[in-house]
Amino acid sequence: MGKRRAILIGGLAIIAIGAGTVAVRTATFAPKNIADGSDVRLAAVPAYDLDAAVAHLSAAAQLRTISHQDAADNDIAEWDKLHAWLAATYPATHQTMARTILPNRTLIYHWPGSDTSLAPIIVMAHQDVVPVTEGTEGDWKYPPFAGTIAEKAVWGRGTVDDKGSLIGLFEAIEALAKQGFQPKRGIYLVSGHDEEAGGSGAAAAAVRLKAEGVRALYTLDEGSVVLRDTPVIDGPAILIGVAEKGYATLKVTANAPGGHSSMPPAQTGVTTLARAVLDITEMPFPIEMRGPGAAMVEALAAHKGGTTKMAVANKWLLGYLVENQLSTSPSSAAAFHTTIAPTMLQGSPKENVLPQSATALINYRIAPWNSSADVMARAKAAVGDAPVELSWVKPPNEPSRISSTSSQGWKYVVAAARADAPGAVVAPYLVVAATDSRSMEPISEDVYRFMPMHFTLKQTAMIHGTNEHMTIDSFKRMIDFYARLIATSAG
């Protein structure tokens, strides 16, 4: 009896210690090294004409700077029209800033600062837009390249991605220049011509700026928003991208003898290819609570409190519950592992001919703790000795580095964003898509990806989709944010 009593007491003691540990960790849990920007004194927003700004966004949306899959299909004259229109529409900006047009049509603007000992800032927005899927034009409420102003919004391809940011930046800088603003830090505005097709323009701009000795305090580009219905808290959060995933496309090739489809062998090139693709996709990268995604969850959970905070604060005990929850949605899971997405297949040129070569393309978005070498090794392990060849379509883009959430650049961005959404939670974020800003890493202390638009998760579906539109409310927020950020951090 005494032995049983001792075991029972020991068990209760262990439970008590465990419960106490959970309680203490929960009570003391707080996100680490995330500055709130409260020590930044914000500059005022200069006066500007919002109705004129809205008309300018409408005009920009009518210029068809479309990046096609094949660059030979691009109408480069549309980029030239955009450049001429910018010069005519923003005269104070063009009198104040030196403009360089690279041969590929990427733009670099420079407003020198009065104190050359201070690191400059770089703000970015790209000129190009994606095509409208052929046959879907009739699904739009308003023609996709009409720039229609209706229902308190500007409608059209690129109004959100990314001409809203581009015109918002020009409106802000024009207002500052007219007001007589004199920056202490230099200001660079870089606008790539082909972000939607790989970002070679931004890469060329970065090479040029590096050769000129530029080393920026921070770079700010597109990438995330103020999300109104953020998971975990079901409320508003300022999600600032501190990193972005890598990008790689794997080509899987199955060669075969070919021949007439009336006499097929037991296994054709297509079946070999299909098995290889399934083998690769059925060996996914695991969900891992680490990196910017984990930092985001921690910030949101600390604000949410209750059992959510308890689970995140005690990942040693309850981490599996958090990971299971994150796995329920592809959109939430994407921030916590390297994703694998077969996208294109090619086989025989005719229905009754066995292909001599069948190929598949698999697109990867690589998490910050993985690399393209990890991706290739995992794919090779998945296919084993199957008769297929694995190769990259083009050299992969590795994941970006993770920028600071406590540096001066972070504080400036957070303070400017909080002024527009004072009640929102601030959290770091992993951008799962690719942006031009990755090219600025060699010349910038930190790189951030954020636009101050207020979106719901449902509204994000219009980006690259049907009925893309920028609300006038969001556009005003963007102009105010950019003007406030530039005047504060450069002044």
C-alpha positions in Angstrom: 0.0 0.0 0.0 2.8 2.4 0.9 4.5 1.8 -2.5 1.3 2.6 -4.4 0.8 5.7 -2.3 4.3 6.8 -3.1 3.7 6.2 -6.8 0.4 8.2 -6.7 2.0 11.1 -4.8 4.9 11.1 -7.2 2.6 11.1 -10.2 0.6 14.0 -8.8 3.8 15.9 -8.1 4.8 15.4 -11.7 1.4 16.6 -12.9 1.6 19.6 -10.6 5.1 20.5 -11.8 4.0 20.2 -15.4 0.8 22.3 -14.8 2.9 24.9 -13.0 5.4 25.0 -15.8 2.6 25.4 -18.4 1.0 28.2 -16.3 4.2 30.1 -15.8 5.3 29.8 -19.4 1.8 31.0 -20.5 1.7 33.9 -18.1 5.2 35.1 -19.1 4.9 34.4 -22.8 5.6 37.3 -25.1 7.0 37.5 -28.7 10.7 38.1 -28.7 12.6 41.1 -30.3 9.6 42.7 -32.0 9.8 46.5 -31.6 6.6 48.4 -31.6 8.0 51.7 -33.1 6.6 53.7 -30.2 9.9 55.7 -29.9 9.5 57.0 -33.5 8.2 60.6 -33.9 6.2 60.6 -37.0 6.2 63.4 -39.6 2.9 64.9 -40.8 1.3 63.9 -44.1 1.5 66.8 -46.6 -1.6 68.0 -48.4 -2.6 66.4 -51.7 -5.6 66.2 -53.9 -7.2 62.7 -53.4 -9.6 63.0 -56.4 -6.7 63.8 -58.7 -4.7 60.9 -57.2 -7.6 58.5 -57.9 -7.8 59.8 -61.5 -4.1 59.2 -61.9 -4.4 55.6 -60.7 -7.2 55.2 -63.3 -5.0 56.5 -66.0 -2.1 54.3 -65.1 -4.3 51.2 -65.1 -5.2 51.9 -68.7 -1.6 51.5 -69.8 -1.1 47.8 -70.8 2.3 47.1 -69.3 1.6 43.4 -69.5 4.4 40.9 -68.8 3.7 37.8 -70.9 5.2 34.4 -70.4 7.2 35.1 -73.6 8.8 38.6 -73.3 8.6 38.8 -77.1 4.9 39.2 -76.8 5.2 42.3 -74.6 4.3 45.7 -76.1 7.4 47.7 -74.9 5.8 50.9 -76.2 3.4 50.7 -73.2 6.3 51.1 -70.8 7.5 54.1 -72.7 4.1 55.6 -72.5 4.0 55.0 -68.7 7.4 56.8 -68.3 6.2 59.8 -70.4 3.0 59.9 -68.4 4.8 59.8 -65.1 7.0 62.7 -66.1 4.1 64.8 -67.2 1.9 63.9 -64.2 4.5 64.4 -61.5 6.6 67.5 -62.5 7.8 68.3 -59.0 9.1 64.7 -58.5 10.9 64.9 -61.8 12.5 68.2 -61.0 13.6 67.0 -57.6 14.7 63.5 -58.3 17.2 62.3 -60.9 15.7 59.7 -63.2 17.6 56.8 -64.8 15.8 54.6 -67.3 17.7 51.3 -67.8 17.8 49.8 -71.3 15.3 47.2 -70.1 12.8 50.0 -69.0 13.4 49.6 -65.3 13.4 53.0 -63.5 15.7 54.3 -60.8 14.9 57.7 -59.2 17.3 59.3 -56.7 16.6 62.2 -54.3 20.0 63.0 -52.6 20.0 63.6 -48.9 21.8 66.5 -47.3 23.8 64.2 -44.9 25.8 61.8 -47.0 26.9 60.0 -43.8 23.3 58.6 -43.4 22.3 55.4 -45.2 19.6 56.1 -47.8 16.3 54.3 -48.1 14.9 52.4 -51.0 11.2 52.2 -51.9 9.9 49.9 -54.6 6.9 49.1 -56.8 6.9 47.4 -60.2 5.5 48.7 -63.5 4.2 45.5 -65.1 1.0 43.5 -64.6 -0.1 40.0 -65.4 -2.3 39.3 -68.4 -6.1 38.8 -68.1 -6.9 35.1 -68.8 -8.2 34.9 -72.3 -12.0 34.3 -72.3 -12.6 35.7 -68.8 -12.9 39.4 -69.8 -16.7 39.1 -69.7 -16.5 38.0 -66.0 -15.2 41.4 -65.0 -17.7 44.0 -63.6 -15.8 46.7 -65.6 -13.3 46.2 -68.5 -10.0 45.1 -67.0 -8.0 47.9 -68.7 -10.5 50.7 -68.6 -9.4 52.0 -65.2 -13.1 52.5 -64.3 -13.8 54.6 -61.2 -17.0 53.1 -59.6 -18.3 51.9 -56.3 -15.7 53.9 -54.4 -12.8 52.0 -56.1 -10.6 52.0 -59.2 -11.1 48.8 -61.2 -8.6 47.2 -63.5 -5.7 44.8 -63.8 -2.7 46.0 -61.7 -4.6 48.5 -59.5 -3.5 46.4 -56.5 -0.5 44.6 -58.0 1.3 46.8 -58.2 0.3 50.2 -59.8 -1.5 51.1 -56.6 1.8 51.2 -54.8 3.6 52.8 -57.7 1.2 55.7 -58.1 0.8 55.9 -54.3 4.6 56.4 -54.0 4.6 59.1 -56.7 1.7 60.9 -55.1 3.5 60.9 -51.8 6.8 62.1 -53.2 5.1 64.7 -55.4 3.3 66.1 -52.3 6.5 66.2 -50.3 8.4 67.9 -53.1 5.7 70.6 -53.5 5.8 71.2 -49.8 9.5 71.8 -49.9 10.6 68.8 -48.0 14.4 68.4 -47.9 15.6 64.9 -47.0 18.6 64.2 -44.8 18.8 60.6 -46.0 18.9 59.9 -49.7 15.8 58.4 -51.2 15.8 55.8 -54.0 12.6 54.8 -55.9 13.2 51.6 -57.9 10.5 50.3 -60.2 11.2 47.1 -62.0 9.8 46.5 -65.5 9.3 42.7 -65.2 8.5 41.6 -61.6 5.8 39.4 -62.9 8.2 37.6 -65.2 11.2 37.0 -63.0 12.5 40.4 -61.9 15.5 40.8 -64.1 15.0 44.6 -64.1 15.2 44.9 -60.3 18.3 42.7 -60.3 20.0 45.0 -62.9 19.0 48.0 -60.8 20.6 46.4 -57.7 23.8 45.8 -59.6 24.0 49.4 -60.7 23.3 50.7 -57.2 25.9 48.4 -55.7 28.5 49.7 -58.2 27.6 53.2 -57.0 28.3 52.2 -53.4 24.7 52.4 -52.2 24.1 50.7 -48.9 20.5 51.4 -47.7 19.1 51.5 -44.2 16.1 49.5 -45.5 14.2 48.6 -48.6 10.4 48.5 -48.7 8.4 46.7 -51.4 5.0 45.0 -51.8 4.3 41.7 -50.2 1.7 41.9 -47.4 -1.1 44.0 -46.1 -3.2 44.9 -43.1 -5.4 41.8 -42.8 -8.8 42.4 -41.3 -9.7 38.8 -40.4 -6.3 37.4 -39.5 -6.4 33.7 -38.5 -5.8 33.0 -34.8 -7.1 36.4 -33.7 -10.0 36.8 -36.2 -9.2 40.5 -36.3 -6.9 43.1 -37.8 -3.1 42.6 -38.0 -0.3 44.5 -39.6 1.6 41.7 -41.3 5.1 42.9 -42.4 7.0 40.6 -44.6 10.5 40.1 -43.2 11.5 37.3 -45.6 10.3 35.6 -48.7 10.4 32.0 -49.8 12.8 30.8 -52.5 11.5 29.9 -56.0 12.5 26.9 -58.1 10.9 24.9 -60.9 12.0 21.2 -61.3 11.7 19.5 -64.7 11.0 15.8 -64.6 11.7 14.0 -67.9 10.8 10.5 -68.8 12.3 9.3 -72.1 10.8 6.3 -73.9 11.0 4.6 -77.3 7.7 6.1 -78.5 5.8 4.4 -81.3 2.1 3.8 -82.3 -0.5 4.0 -79.5 -2.2 0.9 -80.8 0.7 -1.2 -79.6 1.7 0.3 -76.2 4.3 -1.3 -73.9 3.5 -2.2 -70.3 4.8 1.2 -69.2 4.9 4.3 -71.4 6.8 7.5 -70.9 3.6 9.0 -69.6 3.0 6.4 -67.0 6.7 6.6 -65.9 6.4 10.3 -65.6 3.1 10.1 -63.7 4.5 7.7 -61.1 7.5 9.9 -60.6 5.4 13.1 -60.1 3.2 11.2 -57.6 6.3 9.9 -55.8 7.7 13.4 -55.5 4.4 15.0 -54.3 3.7 12.2 -51.9 7.0 12.9 -50.1 6.2 16.5 -48.9 8.3 18.6 -46.7 7.1 18.5 -43.1 5.3 21.4 -41.4 7.7 23.1 -39.0 7.0 25.8 -36.5 10.0 27.9 -37.2 11.2 31.1 -38.9 9.0 34.1 -39.7 5.9 32.0 -39.7 6.5 30.9 -36.1 7.2 34.5 -35.1 3.9 35.6 -36.6 2.0 32.9 -34.8 3.7 33.8 -31.5 2.8 37.5 -31.9 -0.8 36.7 -32.7 -1.2 34.1 -30.0 0.2 36.5 -27.4 -2.5 39.0 -28.3 -5.2 36.4 -28.5 -4.5 34.9 -25.0 -6.4 31.9 -23.6 -5.8 28.4 -24.8 -4.2 29.7 -28.0 -1.5 31.5 -26.1 -1.1 28.5 -23.8 -0.6 26.1 -26.8 2.0 28.4 -28.5 3.8 29.2 -25.3 4.2 25.5 -24.5 5.1 24.0 -27.9 7.3 21.5 -26.0 4.0 19.9 -24.9 1.3 21.1 -27.2 3.2 22.0 -30.4 1.7 19.1 -32.3 -1.8 20.7 -31.8 -0.6 24.0 -33.3 1.0 22.2 -36.2 -2.1 20.2 -36.9 -4.2 23.3 -36.9 -1.8 25.0 -39.3 -2.0 22.1 -41.6 -5.7 22.4 -42.2 -5.5 25.1 -44.8 -3.0 25.3 -47.7 -2.8 29.1 -47.3 -1.8 28.8 -43.7 0.4 25.8 -44.1 2.4 27.5 -46.9 4.3 29.6 -44.3 5.6 26.5 -42.5 7.1 24.3 -45.1 8.5 24.1 -48.6 5.6 23.6 -51.0 5.5 21.2 -54.0 3.1 22.1 -56.9 3.1 20.2 -60.2 1.9 22.8 -62.8 2.7 21.8 -66.4 2.7 18.5 -68.3 3.8 17.7 -71.8 3.8 14.5 -73.8 3.1 13.5 -77.3 2.2 16.0 -80.0 -0.6 13.7 -81.2 -3.2 11.6 -79.4 -2.3 8.3 -81.2 1.5 8.6 -80.8 3.4 7.4 -77.8 5.7 10.2 -76.6 9.5 9.7 -76.9 9.8 12.3 -74.1 7.2 13.2 -71.5 7.9 16.1 -69.1 6.4 17.7 -66.0 7.2 20.9 -64.3 7.0 21.1 -60.5 7.1 24.5 -58.9 8.6 24.8 -55.4 8.4 27.7 -52.9 11.3 27.1 -50.6 11.1 27.8 -46.9 13.9 29.8 -45.3 15.4 26.8 -43.5 15.6 24.8 -46.8 17.6 25.3 -50.0 17.3 24.2 -53.6 19.9 21.5 -52.9 17.5 20.1 -50.2 14.7 20.2 -52.8 16.7 18.3 -55.4 18.0 15.7 -52.9 14.4 15.1 -51.7 13.1 14.7 -55.3 15.9 12.2 -56.1 15.2 10.2 -53.0 11.5 10.1 -53.9 11.9 8.8 -57.4 14.6 6.4 -56.4 15.8 4.4 -59.4 12.9 5.3 -61.7 14.1 6.0 -65.3 13.6 9.8 -65.1 15.8 12.8 -65.3 15.6 15.7 -62.9 16.8 19.2 -63.7 16.1 22.8 -63.0 14.2 24.8 -65.6 16.5 27.8 -64.7 18.7 28.5 -61.7 16.6 28.6 -58.5 16.2 31.7 -56.3 17.2 30.7 -52.8 15.1 31.9 -49.9 15.8 35.4 -48.7 17.5 36.2 -45.5 15.3 37.2 -42.6 15.2 40.9 -41.8 15.3 42.3 -38.3 12.2 43.1 -36.2 14.0 45.4 -33.9 16.2 47.6 -36.2 15.6 51.3 -36.9 14.2 50.4 -40.3 11.7 48.1 -38.8 10.7 50.8 -36.3 10.1 53.3 -39.0 7.9 50.9 -41.0 5.9 49.8 -38.0 5.4 53.3 -36.7 4.1 54.5 -40.1 1.8 51.5 -40.4 0.4 51.8 -36.8 -0.6 55.4 -37.5 -3.1 54.1 -40.0 -4.2 51.1 -38.0 -3.6 51.9 -34.3 -5.6 48.9 -32.9 -4.0 46.3 -35.1 -1.5 43.7 -33.9 1.9 43.9 -35.5 3.5 40.6 -36.6 6.4 39.6 -38.9 5.3 37.6 -41.9 6.8 35.2 -44.4 5.9 36.2 -48.0 5.2 33.0 -49.9 5.4 34.6 -53.3 8.4 36.3 -54.9 9.0 40.1 -55.1 11.6 42.4 -56.7 12.9 43.3 -53.3 15.0 40.1 -53.0 17.4 41.7 -55.4 18.1 44.5 -52.9 19.5 42.3 -50.2 23.1 42.8 -51.1 22.7 46.6 -50.8 20.3 46.9 -47.9 20.5 46.3 -44.1 16.9 45.1 -44.0 14.2 44.3 -46.6 10.5 44.6 -45.8 7.5 43.7 -47.8 4.3 45.6 -46.9 1.5 47.6 -48.4 -1.0 49.4 -46.1 -4.1 48.2 -47.9 -6.9 46.8 -45.6 -8.0 43.4 -47.0 -9.9 40.4 -45.9 -8.7 36.9 -46.8 -11.4 36.6 -49.4 -10.5 39.9 -51.0 -6.9 38.7 -51.6 -8.2 36.3 -54.2 -8.7 39.2 -56.7 -4.9 39.7 -57.0 -3.9 38.2 -60.3 -7.6 37.2 -60.6 -10.9 38.7 -61.8 -12.3 42.1 -60.7 -9.0 43.4 -59.3 -9.7 46.8 -57.8 -8.2 49.3 -55.4 -10.7 51.0 -53.0 -10.3 54.7 -52.6 -10.0 54.2 -48.9 -7.1 51.8 -49.3 -5.4 54.1 -51.9 -5.6 57.1 -49.5 -4.1 54.9 -46.7 -1.3 54.0 -49.1 -0.4 57.6 -50.0 -0.5 58.7 -46.4 1.6 55.7 -45.3 4.3 56.3 -48.0 4.4 60.1 -47.3 4.6 59.6 -43.6 7.3 56.8 -43.9 9.5 58.7 -46.3 9.3 62.0 -44.4 10.0 60.4 -41.1 12.8 58.0 -42.0 14.5 60.3 -44.6 13.8 63.6 -42.8 
